[in-house]
Amino acid sequence: MTLIYRSEGSGPDLVMLHGWGLNSTAFDSVLPLLTPFLRVHLVDLPGYGDNRDQDPAALTLEGTLDALDGIVPPGAHVLGWSLGGLVAMAFAVRRAGDLGSYITVCSSPRFCEELDDMDEHHQIWPGVEHRILKAFTRLLRPQNKDEVCDHFLAMQALGSPSIRHDIRSLRQALAARPKPSYEALKAGLELLDHIDLRHDCSELSLPSLHIFGDADRIVSPDVSTFWDRVPSARVEIFSRTAHNPFISSPVRFADSLKSFILPAF
């Protein structure tokens, strides 16, 4: 299977993967700040946007990774936001030997809350409560998927000082490409509910950057403590920022990427 994607700019390759319910145009506001320094590849995940009509086999995690294998250049830096961050982590595990780095934005190697067996004090892992994901799964139906996506967009901006601007930008991104299929949305919720990459990521020596918002109501910035235990990982927590820092704080976001990917910047 071949994914449609667009590439802009020049420099080291940066592949950007969007989150649940959206498409790659969510990154458009920060794109002009990146393309003078980086060759940016914007990918709609299988079932989303321009890749809405992909083979159903591509909607699994392995199917998505197989599809990305065909377009991610050796040495590339792979960035994923939210659900896309989970995909980026899994892709880094698969291709750690030939990537430059991986970057997650408001994401987590384990989205759901549970007892943290990797913590010596056995604290509760700071994930989303299972009941919230289950509620979304129950609510999601083919006939109301667009309304569920719109509700999720509003949730992402909660806590942001620029909440109206953020929601407007996300809605414009959603409208700019074909809306995601019901099957892709359902498969994405299942990934968020079941995938656990904590052990795999803890053993990666590949350089990584993990950006969080201190006001994020979806992915807690407390997840950052996991990365503090991974020697090759760097963490940044943006103040007064919700689930979409590339929209609410594009300049700082771009500077963070450039200083990580291009250390001489």
N, C-alpha and C positions, 0 to 999 in steps of 0.2 A: 504494500500500500504506500502511496506517496502523499505526503502532506503538502498543502499549499502554504507558502509563507512569503514574507516580503523582507527585503534586506536594504538597509540604508547606511550611509556613512563609510568611513574608512578607519582602519586600525585593527587592533585585536578583536577577534570574534566574540560577541556577546549574544547569547540566545536567551530570549525572554519568554517565559511561560505564564499565562494569566491564571486567574482563580476561578472558582465555581460560579457558573451563571454568566460569566462575562466573555470577552474575547480579547484579542491582542491590541485592539485600539484603546484599551484602558491605559496603555503606556504612552499614548501619543503626546500627552502634554509635556512629558519629560524627554521625549525623543530628540528635539532640537538641541538639548543640552548635552546629549551623549554622542550624536553622530559626528561632530568634529574630531572626536578622539577614538571612537569605537565603530566597528562594523557591526551594526545591530540587526539581528534576525528576529523578526516578530512572528510567532507561531500561534495559530489557532489550534488548540488541542482537538483531538478527534471528537466529533459530535458537536463542535462549537464553530460559530462563525463560518468562514469559508470552507472549513472542513466538516461541516455539519453532516454531510451524507457519506461519511466513512463507513467501511465495513464494521458491523457490530463487534467483531473480534478485536478491533482497535480500542474499544472502550474499556477493556481490562487494563490493569497497570502494565502487565507484560506486553500487551498489544500496543499500548501507547509508547513504551520504551522501544519496542521494535520499530515503530514508525519514526521516532526521533533519531534512531541509529542512522537512518538514511540521510539525514539533513544536518546533523551537528558535526561541524568540522573538527578534526583533531586539534587539540590545544585550545579549544573554545572554553569560554567561561559561561556556565549555564545558570541562569537566574530564574527562580520560580516564586510567585506570589501566592500565598494561602494554599489552596489545593495544588497549584502549580509548583509550590515549594516542595510539597511531598513528592511530586513527580521528579523534580530536580534532584532531590536527595537520592531517590531510587536510581536515577540515571547516573549519579556520581558513584554510587556503589557498583553499578554495572561497568562503568568505563573510567574508573579512577586512574588507570594507567595512562590515559591519553587526553585528559582534560586539564585546562589551566587552573580552574577552581570551580566551586559551586557557591551560589549565593541564594539565601532564602529571605523573603520579605513577609513579615507577619505570618509566619508559618511554624510548623511543629513536626517533629518526627513521629509524634503520637498525638492525634487531635483530641482523643477522648480522655476524660478524667478516670483515674483508677489508682490503685495502690502502686507506688513507684518502687519496684523491686530492685532497681539500680541505685537507689538512694540508701545509704547505710542506716539512715534513721527511719526508713520506710514511710516517708511522707506521701501524701496524696499528690499524684502527678497533676500539674496545673493545666488540665485539658478542659474541653467543653463537656458539660454533663451529657451522659448518654441520652437522657430524656429529651434534650433539646434536638439532637440529631434525629432521634426517633420521631419526634413531633414533625420535623420537616419532612421526613420520609413518608409519614402517614398523610400529611397535607398535600404532598406533591402528586398531582394527577395530570394526565395528558391535556385535559381541558383547562387546567388552571396554572400550568407551569410558568407562564409569563408573569402572572400575579405573584407567584412565590418568589421568582427571581427579583422582581421589583421590591418586594418586602425585604429580601436579603440585602439588596443594595442599600436600603435605608439603614439597616442594622450596621453595615460596615462603617458608616459615617458617624454613628453615635460616639459622642465624646470629642469630636473634632470641633475646634473653634470656627472652622469654615464649613460647617455641616451642609448648608444649602449649596454652596459651590461644589462640594465633593459629590453630593447626590446628583446634581445636575450633570457633572462630568461623567459619572458612571452611567447614568441613563443615556447620555449621548453615545457613549461607547457601545452600549447594548444595542442601540438602534442603528449603529453604523454597519453592522454585519448581520447575516442571517441569525436568527435567534437559536439558541442551543436546542438540540432534540431532547425529548423527554427521557429517552434511553440514556443519553450522556449525563443528564442531571441526576438520574437515579443511580447510575454507576458511580458518579462522583461522591454522592453521599455514602455509598457503601464503602468506598475507599477510605473516606474520612473516619468511618466508624470502625474499620477493621485493621488497617495497615499500621504496623508498629516498626519503625526503622531505628529505634534508639540504639539497639545493640550494634547494628551495622554501621551507623554513623559514628558511634563512639570509637570504632576501630579504624576509621578512615584517617589517613595522614594527608589527604588532599587539602590544600588551603581552602578555607571557607569563610564567608562573611554572613552574619545573621542580623537583620535589621528588624527592630520591633518598635511599636508605638506605645508610649506609656499610658495612653487613654484607650487602647484597643479593647473593645468589648467582646471580641470573638476569639482571638488568640492572646492569651495573657503574656505580658512581658516577663513573667516569672519563668517562662520556658527558657529564658536566657541562661539560667543557672545550669541547665544541662550542658550548654556549649562552653561554659566556664571550665568544665572538666575535660574538654577536648583540646589538647595542646595546639592543634592546627587551626582552631576556630577563632574568629574575631567577632565580637558582639558590639552593636551600636543600638542604643535605645533613644529614639527621638522623643523629645518632650512635647507635650500638648499636641499629640498626634494619635490618630485612630488607626483604622485597618488599612489605609491606603496612603502611605507617606509619599509616594511618587506623585500623587495628585495634590495633597495639601502642603507638601514641602519639597517641591521639585528641585530647587537649587541645591539644598542640602543633600537630597537623595543622589543627585548626579555627582556632586562632589565626593560623596562617600564611595560611590562605585569607581570613580576615576582614581581616587587615592588608593583604593584597594587593588584595582587591576593594573594601574600605571603608577607604581610607587614613586616615580620621579615627579609626578604631577604636583 
